[in-house]
Amino acid sequence: MESFSLILAIVVVTALAFDFTNGFHDTANAMATTISTGALRPKVAVAMSAVLNLVGAFLSVEVANTISKGLVDETGIRPEVIFAALVGAILWNLLTWLVGLPSSSSHALMGGLIGATVASAGFGAVHGDVLVTKVLIPAIAAPLVAGIAAMLATRLTYRMGRKAEANASAKGYRAGQIASAGLVSLAHGTNDAQKTMGIITLALVAGGTLAPDSDPPLWVILSAGVAIALGTYLGGWRIIRTMGRGLTDLQPQQGFAAQTSAATVILASSHLGFSLSTTHSVSGAVMGAGLGRKGGVVRWSTATRMFVAWGLTLPAAALVAALAEWVCGFGDWGTALVAVFLVASSAAIWKVSRREVVDHTNVNDTDGEEPAGVVTQAMAAVTPPPAGTVAEELSTTIPAPAATDPSAKTTV
């Protein structure tokens, strides 16, 4: 092993800080539906997710290799470039966490890396074919595939359980939710923890500590797994509230369908080496599950803000990273200035977040929830009800005639 310079150490620490923000930013992906339906208590849910994220980090390095070897030309990339990329990714993560929007940590990292690389070495240093096939196409396909799968799975679960006793069925699906949430957490570790492994490995290659085309060393895998697990345990409660309550209202059957669909998509993408957004996958699955139940709602104003954040993630992180790389280009004092800016900005965002604290004690509060939009109401009106809910719907839509009103009519 060659010399481990100060700038390289700063990059590694900053990468682990990003991994930490990735953990609490994406806790909602695995546990929002489990918490919102009451399948697990909030603190138990995030502890379980943290452990499984750590385990998942050791299962594969395919996504890490996509980042460290495929997205940009690793020859000629300086550690300062990677530092600038991480600055853009961290600040976007913190801003979207502050407003409770489930944007993609993965795309923030990709955008930061692309922006800093272009600022340093030009557009030619970015492998456009890898960007399109392993980042952009999965970004569009993942929420669609997961959403359609969750909608169909939701309808299937209600149909299969139409003759089951309601309480027993709900209890069974809550148990299924716990298992599927664990699977999502495991999948998240195999996908998102690897992104930090890849960025650290790229920095080590850029700094001359590793040979080109090297796989992540064991200490990189371990440190990335621990960082994302710690962030997950803290819980990104603001985003958990949005994902679990702000997008739709979920019953245990829907939560189980959403999590199982999302986990399948994420695990498949990890196997193929796609730098998939777990946030996109889970958000799409949650909306699909919301539309899959008769009377289910999707709050499209919240979803629209989320879609806008998705669209802005890559360019916004890229712009900040490019500016950071430009300042770092002035030398050591420029790098120090960017580091101070990152710390000060992060502290300011945290201070603003203390004005309205969201934690495990109030994450399921429903004050201020938005009503279902016109599109959702129209879809709910034409969606045929699951067979098992017909009797329940009839009982709630045929009121008894009032004793004081002999002209009262019963309607269906």
C-alpha positions as CSV (number, residue, x, y, z in Angstrom):
1,M,0.0,0.0,0.0
2,E,1.3,3.4,-1.0
3,S,1.1,6.7,1.0
4,F,-2.3,7.6,2.4
5,S,-2.4,11.4,1.9
6,L,-4.4,13.9,4.0
7,I,-6.7,14.8,1.1
8,L,-7.4,11.0,0.6
9,A,-8.2,10.7,4.3
10,I,-10.6,13.6,4.1
11,V,-12.3,12.0,1.1
12,V,-12.8,8.7,2.9
13,V,-14.2,10.4,5.9
14,T,-16.5,12.6,3.8
15,A,-17.6,9.5,1.9
16,L,-18.6,7.7,5.1
17,A,-20.4,10.9,6.1
18,F,-22.4,10.6,2.9
19,D,-23.1,7.0,3.6
20,F,-24.4,8.0,7.1
21,T,-26.8,10.5,5.5
22,N,-27.8,7.8,3.0
23,G,-28.7,5.6,5.9
24,F,-31.1,8.0,7.6
25,H,-32.3,9.4,4.4
26,D,-33.4,6.0,3.1
27,T,-34.6,4.3,6.3
28,A,-38.1,5.1,5.0
29,N,-37.6,2.8,2.0
30,A,-37.6,-0.3,4.2
31,M,-39.6,0.7,7.3
32,A,-42.1,3.5,6.5
33,T,-44.9,1.2,5.6
34,T,-44.1,-1.2,8.5
35,I,-44.2,1.7,10.9
36,S,-47.3,3.4,9.4
37,T,-49.4,0.2,9.6
38,G,-48.2,-0.6,13.2
39,A,-46.5,-3.8,12.3
40,L,-43.4,-2.8,14.3
41,R,-42.7,-0.1,16.8
42,P,-40.6,2.7,15.2
43,K,-37.4,2.2,17.2
44,V,-37.6,-1.6,16.8
45,A,-38.1,-1.2,13.1
46,V,-35.1,1.1,12.5
47,A,-32.9,-1.2,14.7
48,M,-33.9,-4.2,12.6
49,S,-33.3,-2.3,9.4
50,A,-29.8,-1.2,10.6
51,V,-28.6,-4.7,11.3
52,L,-29.8,-6.0,7.9
53,N,-28.3,-3.1,6.0
54,L,-25.0,-4.1,7.6
55,V,-25.4,-7.7,6.5
56,G,-26.5,-6.7,3.0
57,A,-23.3,-4.7,2.5
58,F,-21.3,-7.9,2.4
59,L,-23.4,-9.8,-0.1
60,S,-22.2,-8.2,-3.4
61,V,-19.8,-5.7,-5.0
62,E,-21.4,-5.4,-8.4
63,V,-22.9,-2.0,-7.8
64,A,-19.6,-0.8,-6.2
65,N,-17.7,-1.8,-9.4
66,T,-20.2,0.0,-11.6
67,I,-19.3,3.3,-9.8
68,S,-15.6,2.7,-9.3
69,K,-14.9,1.2,-12.7
70,G,-17.7,2.1,-15.1
71,L,-19.3,5.5,-14.6
72,V,-16.3,7.8,-15.1
73,D,-12.8,7.4,-16.4
74,E,-10.8,6.7,-13.3
75,T,-7.5,7.6,-14.9
76,G,-6.8,11.3,-14.3
77,I,-9.5,11.7,-11.6
78,R,-8.0,13.4,-8.5
79,P,-9.2,12.8,-4.9
80,E,-10.3,16.5,-4.8
81,V,-12.8,15.6,-7.6
82,I,-14.4,12.9,-5.5
83,F,-14.5,15.2,-2.5
84,A,-16.4,17.8,-4.5
85,A,-18.8,15.1,-5.7
86,L,-19.5,14.1,-2.1
87,V,-20.2,17.7,-1.1
88,G,-22.9,18.0,-3.8
89,A,-24.5,14.7,-2.8
90,I,-24.5,15.3,1.0
91,L,-26.0,18.8,0.7
92,W,-28.8,17.5,-1.5
93,N,-29.5,14.7,0.9
94,L,-29.8,17.0,3.8
95,L,-32.0,19.6,2.0
96,T,-34.5,16.9,0.8
97,W,-34.4,15.3,4.3
98,L,-35.2,18.7,5.8
99,V,-38.4,19.1,3.7
100,G,-39.3,15.4,4.1
101,L,-39.0,14.4,0.4
102,P,-37.9,10.9,-0.4
103,S,-35.4,11.8,-3.2
104,S,-32.6,9.5,-4.3
105,S,-29.3,9.4,-2.4
106,S,-28.0,7.3,-5.3
107,H,-28.7,9.9,-7.9
108,A,-27.4,12.6,-5.7
109,L,-24.1,10.7,-5.6
110,M,-24.2,10.0,-9.3
111,G,-25.0,13.6,-10.1
112,G,-22.2,14.9,-7.8
113,L,-19.7,12.5,-9.4
114,I,-20.7,13.5,-12.9
115,G,-20.6,17.3,-12.2
116,A,-17.2,17.2,-10.5
117,T,-15.7,15.0,-13.2
118,V,-17.0,17.2,-16.0
119,A,-15.7,20.3,-14.2
120,S,-12.3,18.7,-13.8
121,A,-11.8,16.6,-17.0
122,G,-14.6,17.5,-19.4
123,F,-17.6,15.5,-20.7
124,G,-15.3,13.0,-22.3
125,A,-14.4,11.5,-18.9
126,V,-18.0,10.4,-18.3
127,H,-19.0,7.1,-19.8
128,G,-22.3,8.0,-21.4
129,D,-23.4,4.5,-22.2
130,V,-23.0,3.4,-18.6
131,L,-24.9,6.5,-17.4
132,V,-27.8,5.7,-19.7
133,T,-28.0,1.9,-19.3
134,K,-27.2,1.5,-15.6
135,V,-28.4,4.8,-14.1
136,L,-31.0,6.7,-16.2
137,I,-33.0,3.8,-17.6
138,P,-33.3,2.1,-14.2
139,A,-34.4,5.4,-12.7
140,I,-37.4,5.5,-15.0
141,A,-38.1,1.8,-15.1
142,A,-37.8,1.0,-11.4
143,P,-40.8,3.0,-10.0
144,L,-43.0,1.9,-12.9
145,V,-42.1,-1.8,-12.6
146,A,-42.4,-1.7,-8.8
147,G,-45.6,0.3,-8.9
148,I,-47.4,-2.0,-11.3
149,A,-46.2,-5.1,-9.5
150,A,-47.4,-3.7,-6.1
151,M,-50.8,-2.7,-7.6
152,L,-51.3,-6.2,-9.0
153,A,-50.0,-7.8,-5.8
154,T,-52.3,-5.7,-3.7
155,R,-55.4,-6.8,-5.7
156,L,-54.2,-10.4,-5.5
157,T,-53.7,-10.3,-1.7
158,Y,-57.2,-8.9,-1.1
159,R,-58.8,-11.4,-3.5
160,M,-56.9,-14.4,-1.9
161,G,-57.9,-13.2,1.6
162,R,-61.6,-12.4,0.8
163,K,-62.9,-15.3,2.9
164,A,-60.4,-14.9,5.7
165,E,-61.4,-13.4,9.1
166,A,-60.4,-9.8,9.1
167,N,-58.3,-9.7,12.3
168,A,-56.5,-12.9,11.6
169,S,-55.7,-11.7,8.0
170,A,-54.4,-8.4,9.2
171,K,-52.2,-10.1,11.8
172,G,-50.8,-12.5,9.2
173,Y,-50.0,-9.6,6.8
174,R,-48.3,-7.7,9.6
175,A,-46.0,-10.7,10.1
176,G,-45.5,-10.7,6.3
177,Q,-44.6,-7.0,6.4
178,I,-41.9,-7.6,9.0
179,A,-40.3,-10.3,6.8
180,S,-40.6,-8.2,3.6
181,A,-39.3,-5.1,5.4
182,G,-36.3,-7.1,6.4
183,L,-35.8,-8.1,2.8
184,V,-35.9,-4.5,1.6
185,S,-33.4,-3.6,4.3
186,L,-31.1,-6.4,3.1
187,A,-31.6,-5.3,-0.5
188,H,-30.8,-1.7,0.5
189,G,-27.5,-2.8,2.0
190,T,-26.6,-4.7,-1.1
191,N,-27.3,-1.7,-3.3
192,D,-26.8,1.6,-1.5
193,A,-23.9,0.7,0.8
194,Q,-22.0,-0.4,-2.3
195,K,-22.2,3.0,-3.8
196,T,-20.1,4.4,-1.0
197,M,-17.8,1.4,-1.3
198,G,-17.4,2.3,-5.0
199,I,-16.7,6.0,-4.4
200,I,-14.1,5.2,-1.7
201,T,-12.5,2.6,-4.0
202,L,-12.4,5.2,-6.8
203,A,-10.7,7.7,-4.5
204,L,-8.1,5.1,-3.4
205,V,-7.4,4.4,-7.1
206,A,-7.2,8.1,-7.8
207,G,-4.8,8.6,-4.9
208,G,-2.5,5.8,-5.9
209,T,-3.3,3.6,-3.0
210,L,-5.1,0.9,-5.1
211,A,-4.3,-0.4,-8.5
212,P,-6.9,0.4,-11.3
213,D,-9.8,-2.0,-11.6
214,S,-9.4,-3.2,-8.0
215,D,-12.4,-4.5,-6.0
216,P,-13.2,-2.7,-2.7
217,P,-10.9,-3.9,0.2
218,L,-12.5,-5.5,3.2
219,W,-12.0,-2.5,5.4
220,V,-13.9,-0.4,2.9
221,I,-16.8,-2.8,2.8
222,L,-17.0,-3.0,6.6
223,S,-16.7,0.8,7.2
224,A,-19.4,1.5,4.5
225,G,-21.7,-1.1,6.1
226,V,-21.3,0.3,9.6
227,A,-21.8,3.9,8.5
228,I,-25.1,3.2,6.6
229,A,-26.3,1.0,9.5
230,L,-25.7,3.8,12.0
231,G,-27.5,6.3,9.8
232,T,-30.4,3.9,9.4
233,Y,-30.7,3.4,13.2
234,L,-31.1,7.1,13.7
235,G,-34.1,7.0,11.4
236,G,-35.0,9.7,8.8
237,W,-38.3,10.3,10.6
238,R,-39.3,13.2,8.3
239,I,-39.1,11.0,5.2
240,I,-40.7,8.0,7.0
241,R,-43.7,10.2,7.7
242,T,-44.0,11.2,4.0
243,M,-43.5,7.7,2.7
244,G,-45.8,6.1,5.3
245,R,-48.5,8.7,5.6
246,G,-48.0,11.5,3.1
247,L,-48.3,9.5,-0.1
248,T,-51.1,7.2,0.7
249,D,-52.9,5.4,3.6
250,L,-51.7,1.8,3.8
251,Q,-53.3,-1.3,5.3
252,P,-51.1,-4.3,6.2
253,Q,-52.0,-6.1,2.9
254,Q,-50.9,-3.1,0.9
255,G,-47.7,-2.7,3.0
256,F,-46.8,-6.3,2.4
257,A,-47.4,-6.1,-1.3
258,A,-45.4,-2.8,-1.7
259,Q,-42.4,-4.0,0.2
260,T,-42.2,-7.4,-1.5
261,S,-42.5,-5.8,-4.9
262,A,-39.8,-3.2,-4.1
263,A,-37.4,-5.8,-2.6
264,T,-37.7,-7.9,-5.7
265,V,-36.8,-5.0,-8.0
266,I,-33.9,-3.9,-5.9
267,L,-32.3,-7.3,-5.5
268,A,-32.6,-8.0,-9.2
269,S,-30.9,-4.7,-10.0
270,S,-28.1,-5.3,-7.5
271,H,-27.4,-8.7,-9.1
272,L,-27.2,-7.0,-12.5
273,G,-25.0,-4.1,-11.2
274,F,-27.5,-1.4,-11.8
275,S,-27.0,1.7,-9.7
276,L,-30.7,1.7,-8.9
277,S,-32.5,4.2,-6.7
278,T,-34.1,2.3,-3.8
279,T,-36.2,5.4,-3.1
280,H,-37.7,5.4,-6.6
281,S,-38.5,1.7,-6.3
282,V,-40.1,1.9,-2.9
283,S,-42.0,5.1,-3.7
284,G,-43.4,3.6,-6.9
285,A,-44.4,0.5,-5.0
286,V,-46.2,2.5,-2.3
287,M,-48.2,4.4,-4.8
288,G,-49.0,1.3,-6.7
289,A,-50.2,-0.4,-3.5
290,G,-52.3,2.7,-2.8
291,L,-54.1,2.5,-6.1
292,G,-54.5,-1.3,-5.8
293,R,-57.1,-1.1,-3.0
294,K,-60.6,-0.1,-3.5
295,G,-61.0,3.3,-1.9
296,G,-57.2,3.7,-1.7
297,V,-55.7,7.1,-2.2
298,V,-52.5,8.6,-3.5
299,R,-51.9,12.3,-2.6
300,W,-50.8,13.5,-5.9
301,S,-49.7,17.0,-4.7
302,T,-47.1,15.2,-2.5
303,A,-46.2,12.8,-5.3
304,T,-45.7,15.7,-7.7
305,R,-43.3,17.5,-5.3
306,M,-41.5,14.2,-5.0
307,F,-41.3,13.8,-8.8
308,V,-39.9,17.3,-9.1
309,A,-37.2,16.4,-6.5
310,W,-36.4,13.3,-8.5
311,G,-35.9,15.3,-11.6
312,L,-33.7,17.9,-9.9
313,T,-31.5,15.5,-8.0
314,L,-28.9,14.7,-10.7
315,P,-28.5,18.3,-12.1
316,A,-28.7,20.0,-8.7
317,A,-26.0,17.7,-7.1
318,A,-24.0,18.0,-10.3
319,L,-24.0,21.8,-10.2
320,V,-23.0,22.0,-6.5
321,A,-20.3,19.5,-7.1
322,A,-19.0,21.3,-10.2
323,L,-18.8,24.6,-8.2
324,A,-17.0,22.8,-5.3
325,E,-14.5,21.3,-7.8
326,W,-13.9,24.7,-9.3
327,V,-13.1,26.1,-5.8
328,C,-11.0,23.1,-4.9
329,G,-9.0,23.8,-8.1
330,F,-7.4,26.9,-6.4
331,G,-5.3,24.6,-4.1
332,D,-5.3,23.5,-0.5
333,W,-7.0,26.7,0.7
334,G,-9.8,26.1,-1.8
335,T,-10.4,22.5,-0.6
336,A,-10.4,23.8,3.0
337,L,-12.9,26.5,2.1
338,V,-15.2,23.9,0.5
339,A,-14.9,21.7,3.7
340,V,-15.8,24.6,5.9
341,F,-18.8,25.4,3.7
342,L,-20.0,21.8,3.9
343,V,-19.8,21.7,7.7
344,A,-21.4,25.1,8.1
345,S,-24.2,24.3,5.7
346,S,-24.9,20.9,7.4
347,A,-25.0,22.6,10.8
348,A,-27.4,25.3,9.5
349,I,-29.8,22.7,8.0
350,W,-29.7,20.7,11.3
351,K,-30.5,23.8,13.3
352,V,-33.5,24.7,11.0
353,S,-34.8,21.1,11.4
354,R,-35.0,21.6,15.2
355,R,-37.8,24.1,14.8
356,E,-40.2,21.3,14.1
357,V,-38.9,18.0,15.5
358,V,-40.1,14.8,13.9
359,D,-39.0,11.6,15.7
360,H,-40.3,8.2,16.7
361,T,-42.8,9.7,19.0
362,N,-44.8,11.6,16.4
363,V,-43.8,10.0,13.1
364,N,-47.3,8.6,12.6
365,D,-49.1,11.8,13.4
366,T,-51.6,12.6,10.6
367,D,-52.2,16.3,11.3
368,G,-52.2,18.3,8.1
369,E,-52.5,15.3,5.7
370,E,-53.6,16.3,2.2
371,P,-56.9,15.0,0.8
372,A,-56.9,12.7,-2.1
373,G,-56.7,14.4,-5.4
374,V,-59.3,14.3,-8.2
375,V,-57.3,11.7,-10.2
376,T,-57.2,9.3,-7.2
377,Q,-60.9,9.7,-6.5
378,A,-61.8,9.0,-10.1
379,M,-59.6,5.9,-10.2
380,A,-61.0,4.7,-6.9
381,A,-64.6,5.1,-8.2
382,V,-64.0,2.9,-11.2
383,T,-61.8,0.2,-9.6
384,P,-63.8,-2.9,-8.8
385,P,-63.7,-3.8,-5.1
386,P,-62.0,-7.0,-3.8
387,A,-64.6,-9.6,-3.3
388,G,-63.9,-9.9,0.4
389,T,-64.9,-6.2,1.0
390,V,-68.3,-6.2,-0.6
391,A,-70.2,-7.1,2.5
392,E,-68.2,-4.6,4.5
393,E,-69.0,-1.9,2.0
394,L,-72.7,-2.7,1.9
395,S,-72.9,-2.6,5.7
396,T,-71.4,0.9,5.7
397,T,-73.4,2.3,2.8
398,I,-76.9,1.1,3.9
399,P,-77.8,3.3,6.9
400,A,-80.8,2.3,9.1
401,P,-83.8,4.5,8.7
402,A,-84.0,7.2,11.3
403,A,-86.8,6.7,13.8
404,T,-87.9,10.3,13.6
405,D,-88.0,10.4,9.9
406,P,-90.6,8.0,8.4
407,S,-89.6,9.1,4.9
408,A,-86.0,8.0,5.3
409,K,-84.8,5.7,2.5
410,T,-82.1,3.1,2.3
411,T,-79.7,3.4,-0.6
412,V,-76.9,1.3,-2.0
